[in-house]
Amino acid sequence: MQGTLQLQWADPPRAQPGRMQAQPHLDAWLDMGPGRRVALDVAQAQRAAGDLYALANRRIAVSYDTRATVAASSKVMAASGALPVISAIVPTDRLPQRALARGADGRVMASAPVLGATRWVTLMCKFADIATEQKPRSFFQDQYGNAPGQLGHYWSEVSYGQINLAGSSAHGWYTLPKPRAAYLADVNGKQKAQLSELFADCAAAADADVDFAGIQGVNLMFNGELDGNAWGGGACTTLDGTYTCTRVTWSPPWSFANLAPLAHEMGHGYGLPHSNNSDGDSDTYDNPWDVMSDAWRNATTDATYGLLPKHPNMYQRERLGWLPASRKRVVAADNRETQEFVLDAGSVLKTANTQLVVLALPAQPDPYKTVIYTLEARRRTGTYEANLAGDAVIIHRLEDYGIAYSVDRDTPAANFSSNEGSMLKVGGRWNTPDELHWVEVVSATAQGFVVRVGPRQRSMSSPAPVLERPTQVASSSPATPRPSAPTPAARPQSVRRRGCDALPSLLRLAPVCVWLER
């Protein structure tokens, strides 16, 4: 089957103190035209596509196979019928010539670069039974501005000027034809917002006023709660008389009142997955270094736009074609040399230095399962990064089909990676688990750090001295005089020599004696 891949991420609000953080959710759909949508099993789709996130909002082909399933109970095991299983997902659209099939680190590069003007349209829609209008149209229009703290400025900064929001505009409020409850469905015992229906009805209400030609995304703002989540990703509906698939976000009031969660959802629209940390739990919102994980902690604040977004990690920016190739350094898995270089912070817009280091590990037969580590520098500076936990080199492990995990050197790993263990500071050292690569932060610079990378720890420091025991020092008190001759009654006794005394004088070397005396 062929169609457009739509990924939709559900993101709950920040957990209140003392309460568990709600879990994220990901839906995958194959859209084949009006009224023709097929839900895709996310786990199967991830395995079949390799980098599923890179195919978001793109034309794909999905191939199915069948396998026998077995239903088991405590007493009976009975074979059931064969079920279709996704065996392969491949893109069918054309990528720009700039896109790479495989990176220098051995990982598959399936993502399409996001470059140039990415025009978004905001549609503000009211439920038929809720009259409140939390913000005026001017608020949403100004969100797209190019001043520090506005979305136009933010996306230009994190993409190093590779994208802009020129021509973006806001429209509304429009009244939806149904009350809020009509847009909720019971799915596995939980209420779930009907995203496609919300998009279709909101777009239809605005269609007479809005020119949708050439848009890159639609931000939907609602004046009431959805299903407890904000959503980001993509969807399809009829715009200006044409069935169109585009990037879409769905924001309740708590989301659009702060720029940080809104930027998080727009990141999903651009095809960015969640990031995480390395504590091993099921909470993906525990990496405060990354807007695509924890958008709330360590964020700067604006009087108008609330919490502002931090930067995404460098690897995801490189995936979308935003990082110049000259600012990326790949250390091969078989590296045998020590390299020392300046690693500038990701917030530095113009530099000739490195901003992303990839520590390659041996390639796996399945290139999507090749694990790599990355290094990037972060400094507490600027509009969006000033409240970070510290100035440090941050390490990420890339696995799970492209998810970036912040590495924590503490044992056990902290619940939130804003601790010292997640920060490699001056004098700090770290090695990959297989010890193929050793990393040392040598010194700080005005915009980052001097970093040394080598194949072994001894490449970065002199060998430890040989352990020697101190020589026994004679007592300062007078020694008891030895008799000149044995007493006639005394019988000579043979004395058993130990340690060095048992060796010939030529072999009494200090290292040997130390070993014998242990």
N, C-alpha and C positions, 0 to 999 in steps of 0.2 A: 504494500500500500504506500502511496505517496501523498504528501501534504506538507503543511507548515508545522514545525514543532513549537508548541507553546508550553513553557515552564512557568509555574505560578508558585511563588514562595509566600507562605503565611508567617507573619512576624508579630508576636504578642507585644503588648506594652511592657515597659520596665517593671519588674516585680517590686511590689511594696516590701519594706523591711520586714523580715521574719517570715516571708512567704516564698514558696518555691517558684522559680522561673518557669513559665509555661513553655512547652516545647514548640519548635518550629515545625513546619509541614511543607512538603513539596508535592505538587501535582504535575503530571506530564500529560499532554494531550497531542494527538495528531489531528489537525484541522484540515479537512479535505474539501471545504466549501460550505455554503450556507446550509445549516442543519445537519452537517455530516462531521461529527467529532467522535473520535475514539480515544478512550482513556488508555494510557500506557502504564504498565507496571514499572514503577520508578527503579526498583532494584534491577529488574531485567534490562531496562533501557540503559542504565548506567554501564552494565557489563557489556552490552551489545554495541554501544556507541563509543566507549572508551572515555572521551571527553564530551559528555552529554551537554554540559553547560555551554560549550563553544558552538553548539548547533542551535541554540535558542533563537527563535524568530527566523529560522532559515528553512528552506525547502529540503526535505529529507525523504528517503525511502526506507521503509521498515519491512524487514523480512521475518517471517514466522516459521518455526518448526514445531513439531509435536513431540511430546514425551509421555510415557505412561506414568500415572500417579497412583500412589497406594494410599488408601484410607485405612487408618489404624485405630483400633480401640483396645481396651484391656484384654479382650478375649478374641476379637475377630480381626483379621487383616484381609481386606478384599480389594482386588484391583478395580480401579474405576476407569472411566474412559480417558482417552488422550486429550490433553489440553494444549492449546497453542502457546508457544513460548517464543519470545523475541530472540532471534538468533543474530541479527545484524541490523545496525542503523548507520546509514551513510548519507552524506550530503549530496544533493543533486543540483545545487546551484553552483555558480562560478564564483571563485574568490579573486580578489585583486591580485595582480602579479606580485605585489609586495608580500603577500601572505606566504609563510614558510610551511612546508610539509612536515619538517622535523627540525627541532632546535639543535644547537651545538651540544646541548647536554644530553641528547639521546631521547628526549621526550617528544611525543607527537604534538605538533602545533596545528590544531584543527580550527582555531578561532579565526574569525574574520575581523580584520582591523576596523575600528570605529573611528572615523576621521572626518574632519571638516564640520560643517554646520549640522547640528542635530537639533532641529526645531521641535519643541514640545508645546502642546496646547493644554492648558488647565481648563477643565469643565467642572463647575461648582453646581451640585445637584442636591435638591431637598427631597426628603421622603414626603409622600402625600400627607402623612399624619404628623409631621414635625415642622414647625414654622421657623425655628431659630436659624438665624444666619450669623455664625460665629465671627466671621471676618468679612470685610468689604472686598469688592473685586480688586481695588487698588492694592491691597495686601498681597494677593496672589500674583498680580502683575509685577509688583516690585520684587517678588522672590526671584524672578528671572534676571534681575539687574546684574551689572558687571562691577559693582562696588564690593570691597571686601565684606564678607559675611552674606553675600547673595549667591544664588545658584550659578549664575553666569560666571562670576569670578571663581567660585570653587571648582567647577568642572574644567575651566581653562587652566587653573593652577595645577590640579592633580594630573592633567593630561599633557602638561608642558606645552600648552597652546595647540594641541592637536585637534581638539574639538571646541565648539562654542555653541551657545544657545541662541544665536541670532534669529530674530523673528518670532521668538516664543511669546505667547500671549495667554491671557486668562479671560474667561467668559462665564457669565451666570449672575445670580443663582437661577437655575431652572428647576421646575417642580416635576418630580417623577410621577408616572401615572399610578403607582401603587404605594401602599403603606410599607413601612420597613419590614414587618413580619412576612409580607408576601415575597420578599427577596431572600428568605432564609429557608433552608431545607434540612430535614433531619437525616444525617448521614452517620450510620453506626452509633446512634444514640446521642450525637452531638449536633448542635446547630452549625450550619455552614452557609456562608454567603454564596449566592449564585452569581458569580463574577461576570460571566458572559451576558447574563440578562441585565445586570446593572450597567455594564458597558453599553449594551445596545440601547437601552432606554434613555440613558443619560446623553449619548451621542445623538439619538433621534430628536431629543428635546432641544439640542443646541444646533442642529444641522442647518437651520435657516440662517443663523448668525455667523457661523464659523466656516472659514475656508480650510479644509483639511488637506489640501493638495501639498504633497511633499513633506508631510510631517514625519518625524522620527519617533514620536511618542505622545501619549496622552496621560496626563495626571488627573485622575478623578478625585474630587473632594466631596465628601458627604457630610451632612449636618447632623448625623447620628451615628451611633455605634454600628459596626457591621456584625461580625461574629466573634468579636473580641480581638481581632487581628487587623493589622494593615497588610496589604498584599502588593507584590511587585513581580513583574515578569512580562507576559505578553498575552494578547487576545485578538480575536477577529470579529469584525462587524461591518455593517454597511456604512460607509462615510462618503458623502457627496455622490450617492447613487452607485458606488462601487464597493464590492466586498473587499475589505482590506484587513491585513494582519499587521499589527504594529506593537511596539512596546507600550505597556500600560501599567499604571500603579493605581491602587484603591486605598484612599486614606480617610480614616475617621478623624474627628476633631483633635484627639490627642496626638495624632501623627502630624497633621499639617501645621499644628501650632509650634512645632520645633523643626528646624531645618535638618537636623541630624537624621531622624528616622525617615524623612522624606527623601533625602539623598541616598540612604540605605536602599529604599525601594527602587529608586531610579537606577542604582547600581545593578539590581537584579534585572531591570529593563535592558541595561547594556550587556547583560549576559554574565555578570559577576556572581559566583556562588558565595555561600557563607564561608567565613574563615572560622578558626577555632583555636583552642590552646591544647596543651599536651597532658591535661590532668586525667584523661580517659573517661570522663563522665559523659552523659548524654546532653549536656547543656552546651550549645554552640555559641551562646552569648557571653563568653567569659574571656575574651581577648580584647582588652581595652585599647590596644594599639591600632585597631583596625575598624573602620566604619562598617565593614561588612561582617563584623562579629558583634561587638558591644558598642553600639552607637552612643550610649548614654554616659558611661563613666569617663572621667578625664577629658570631658569635652569643654570647649570654651563657650561663653554665653554672650548672646546679643540681646539688647533690650527689646528689639522688635521681633526677631526671628527665633528667640529661645536658644536651645542648645544647638551649636554649630557642628558640622561633620568633621571628623578627623580624616586623614588620608587613608586610602586603601593600601594594602601591602604592595611592594614593588613588583612582585612576580605577576600579579593580576594586571597591573598597569602595562607591563611588558607584553602580556598576552593580547591586549587590545591594540597594540601597535603604538603606544604612547611614549615608550622609552627609546630614545635614540640608541642605535646599536653600539655606538662608541662608548656608551656609559654602562655597558654590561660586560662583565668579565667571567669567563667560564674556566674553572680549574678542573682539568680532566681527571678521571678516576685513577689513571696510572701516573699522575703527576709525581715527579721525583725532585722538584726544585722548590726552594723557598722563595716566595714572592712577597714583596712589601709594597704597599700602594696606599693612596689616599682614598678613603671611602666617604664621599659627601652624603649629607642627609638628603632624603627624598624630597624635602621641602625646598631645596636649592633649585631654582628654575633654570639657570644657565651655568654650566660647568663643563670643563674638559676632563673632569675626574670620573671615577667609577661611582655608580649609585646602586648597582645590583651585582652581587657575586653569586654565582651558581657553583656549588660544590657537587660535581657529578659523581655518581656511584656506578658500579658496573651495570650495564644495560641488561634488562630482563628479556626473556623471549617475547613476552607481551609488553611492548614499549609503553603502554599506558600504565603499567604497574612498576615502572622504573622509579625508584624513590630518589629524590634529590634534596639537598639542603641549600638554603639561600641565606645570604647576609645582607642586611641593609642598615643604614644609620638613621637614627631619629634624634632630633634636637628640639628642645622646648622653645619654639620661636614662631612668630607669625600669627595670622588670624586664627588658624585652625589647630595648630600643634602646641600652643603655649602651655596647655595644662596636662601634657603627657606626664607619665610617672617619673621620667628621668631622661637624661641624655645618655644614649647607649647604642651599641650594635645589637640588633634584634636578629635572632635566628629563627627560620621557619623550616619545617619539614613538609615537603610536598608529596602527598600520596592520596589515596581514595579518589582517583581520577581527577586530581587537580585541586584538592582542598589544602589550604595552607594552615599548618598547625604551628603556633608560636612555641618554641622549645623552652622548657623550664629546666634549669640545671639543679634545682632543689629536689630532694627526695624526702617525702613524696612531693609531687608537683602541687603547686598552690592552686586553689580554686579559680583565682583570677590572675592572669599573667601580667599584673602590674607590680610584681614583687621583684626583689633583687635577683632572684634566680633567672628571671626572664631577660635580664639586662647584662650584656657583656661590656664592662667598663674598662678603663685604662688599667692595664696590668692583669686583666682577666684572661683566662685561657679556657678553651673548650675543644673537644675532639669529636668527630663523628663516631657513632658506636663501634664501627669496624676499624677505627683508627687509621683510615686511609688519609684523612685530612685533620690537621691540627690548626687551630686559629688562636691568635693572640692580638689583643688591642694594645698597640705600642704607646700611643699618645693621642691627645686631642688636638684638633685644629679649630680654626674659627668656624668652619662649616661642617665638620664631621670628625673623622678619626683616621689615624694611620694604623693600618691593619697588616698583620703578617700571617701568611698562610703557608704551610709546609706539609710534607708527607709524614713526618714523625716529630715527636716532641723535641728530640735532641737537635732538630734543625733550628730550633728557636732559643736554645739555651745551652750552656756548656754542661758537659757530663758531671754528675754528682761526684765529689771526691770519694776515694776509697775509704771505707770506715776503718779506722785504726784505734785500738785501745791505747790510752796513755801509758807511757813507760812508768814502772813502779819507782817511786822516789824513796831513797833511804831515809830512815828516821833521823832527826837531828840529835837524839839522845845518844850517849856513848854506847857502843855495842858491847855485849858481854864477851870478854876475852875467851878465845878458844884454848882449851888445854893443849900444851905442847905435846903431850903423849897421852894415850888412853890409859885410864885407870886399870891396873892389872886385873881387877875383878870384872871389868866390863868386857862383854863379848861383842866383837864387831857384828853389825847387822847390815844386811844388803838393803839399800834404799831404792825403791821403785821410782824411776824417773817418769815424769808426766809432761805433757805439752811439748814445748820447744826443747826442754832438757833431754827429751828422748831422741832428738835428732842430732846428726852430726853438725858441727859448727857451720859448715858451708851451706847447709839447708835452713839455717835459722833466720829466715826472712820474715819481716814484720807481717805481711799479709797471711803467710802460712801460720805463723804463731797465733794471730787473731782467730783464724778458723779453728785451730786445735783447742783454743781455750774456751770456745763457746759451749 
